[in-house]
Amino acid sequence: MVYHALKVVGNVQDGSRVLITGAGGGGVGIHAVQVAKRLGATVIAETTSQSKVEAIHRAGADHVVVTTGRFDGGEVKKLTDGGVDVALEAVGGIATFESSLRSLRTGGTVVVVGNVQPEPWAYHWA
């Protein structure tokens, strides 16, 4: 699933810049870090737990963003000088989905692999 999401849907390749949300929260996120790195990407991983940073780096992440409040994508844009090519949304919540969108470069792609909030989402962009 993760390989298909990154390689086939996201077109991740050598030199791509990839954001993985929920990188420390479970198997999908940490495996996504490993797969993206193996595909040659620069990997930025997002987690809410400082205690998981070392393990995420060991899995291959180039940068780890620890979010203790609202993740707005600003730090990702600074790290990448304009945004990521692909954001893999592995959390499945509206807050991280919006943050994934805000982390993209112009023309970037969000790939959603989880949805823990199955109700329809209504977006109101400011």
LINMOUR-V630481 format. One record per residue. OMEGA is omega as a letter, one per 30 degrees, with the letter a starting at -180 (none if undefined). BURIAL is 1 if it has 16 or more other ideal C-beta (glycine too) atoms within 10 Angstrom, else 0. D_FIRST is the distance of its C-alpha to the first C-alpha in Angstrom with 2 decimals. Layout:
omega=OMEGA burial=BURIAL d_first=D_FIRST
omega=OMEGA burial=BURIAL d_first=D_FIRST
This chain:
omega=a burial=0 d_first=0.00
omega=l burial=1 d_first=3.83
omega=a burial=0 d_first=5.54
omega=a burial=0 d_first=5.21
omega=a burial=1 d_first=6.09
omega=a burial=1 d_first=8.67
omega=a burial=0 d_first=10.06
omega=a burial=0 d_first=10.11
omega=a burial=0 d_first=10.50
omega=a burial=1 d_first=12.11
omega=l burial=0 d_first=13.91
omega=l burial=1 d_first=14.03
omega=a burial=0 d_first=16.64
omega=l burial=0 d_first=19.55
omega=l burial=0 d_first=21.46
omega=l burial=1 d_first=18.98
omega=a burial=1 d_first=19.40
omega=l burial=1 d_first=16.37
omega=l burial=1 d_first=16.60
omega=l burial=1 d_first=14.22
omega=l burial=1 d_first=15.59
omega=a burial=1 d_first=15.84
omega=a burial=1 d_first=15.36
omega=a burial=1 d_first=17.65
omega=a burial=1 d_first=16.91
omega=a burial=0 d_first=14.44
omega=a burial=0 d_first=11.75
omega=a burial=1 d_first=8.92
omega=a burial=1 d_first=11.55
omega=l burial=1 d_first=13.09
omega=l burial=1 d_first=10.17
omega=l burial=1 d_first=9.44
omega=a burial=1 d_first=13.17
omega=a burial=0 d_first=13.16
omega=l burial=1 d_first=10.68
omega=l burial=1 d_first=12.55
omega=l burial=1 d_first=15.75
omega=l burial=0 d_first=15.14
omega=l burial=1 d_first=14.64
omega=a burial=0 d_first=18.06
omega=l burial=1 d_first=17.60
omega=a burial=1 d_first=19.97
omega=l burial=1 d_first=17.99
omega=a burial=1 d_first=19.45
omega=l burial=1 d_first=18.15
omega=l burial=1 d_first=19.47
omega=l burial=1 d_first=20.54
omega=a burial=1 d_first=23.37
omega=l burial=0 d_first=24.56
omega=a burial=0 d_first=26.92
omega=a burial=0 d_first=26.69
omega=a burial=1 d_first=23.07
omega=a burial=1 d_first=23.88
omega=l burial=0 d_first=24.88
omega=l burial=1 d_first=21.79
omega=l burial=1 d_first=19.58
omega=l burial=0 d_first=21.93
omega=l burial=0 d_first=21.76
omega=l burial=1 d_first=17.97
omega=a burial=1 d_first=18.78
omega=l burial=1 d_first=19.25
omega=l burial=1 d_first=22.25
omega=l burial=1 d_first=23.22
omega=l burial=1 d_first=22.66
omega=l burial=1 d_first=23.88
omega=a burial=1 d_first=25.12
omega=l burial=1 d_first=25.67
omega=l burial=0 d_first=28.38
omega=l burial=0 d_first=29.20
omega=l burial=0 d_first=27.73
omega=a burial=1 d_first=25.18
omega=l burial=0 d_first=26.51
omega=a burial=1 d_first=24.78
omega=l burial=0 d_first=28.17
omega=l burial=1 d_first=27.61
omega=l burial=1 d_first=24.47
omega=l burial=1 d_first=26.63
omega=a burial=0 d_first=29.34
omega=a burial=1 d_first=27.18
omega=a burial=1 d_first=25.92
omega=l burial=0 d_first=29.18
omega=l burial=0 d_first=27.87
omega=a burial=1 d_first=24.19
omega=l burial=1 d_first=20.69
omega=a burial=1 d_first=19.15
omega=l burial=1 d_first=15.72
omega=l burial=1 d_first=15.08
omega=a burial=1 d_first=11.70
omega=a burial=1 d_first=12.84
omega=a burial=1 d_first=11.34
omega=l burial=1 d_first=14.65
omega=l burial=1 d_first=15.15
omega=a burial=1 d_first=18.86
omega=a burial=0 d_first=21.26
omega=a burial=0 d_first=22.71
omega=l burial=1 d_first=19.67
omega=l burial=1 d_first=18.62
omega=l burial=1 d_first=22.15
omega=l burial=1 d_first=22.15
omega=l burial=1 d_first=19.07
omega=a burial=1 d_first=21.04
omega=a burial=0 d_first=24.12
omega=a burial=1 d_first=22.49
omega=l burial=1 d_first=21.72
omega=l burial=0 d_first=24.11
omega=a burial=0 d_first=25.64
omega=l burial=0 d_first=23.27
omega=a burial=1 d_first=20.13
omega=l burial=1 d_first=16.80
omega=l burial=1 d_first=15.07
omega=a burial=1 d_first=11.39
omega=l burial=1 d_first=10.99
omega=l burial=1 d_first=8.03
omega=l burial=1 d_first=10.71
omega=l burial=0 d_first=14.18
omega=l burial=0 d_first=16.69
omega=a burial=0 d_first=19.53
omega=l burial=0 d_first=19.23
omega=l burial=0 d_first=22.67
omega=l burial=0 d_first=23.16
omega=l burial=0 d_first=23.47
omega=a burial=0 d_first=26.64
omega=l burial=0 d_first=26.97
omega=a burial=0 d_first=30.33
omega=l burial=0 d_first=30.31
omega=none burial=0 d_first=33.30
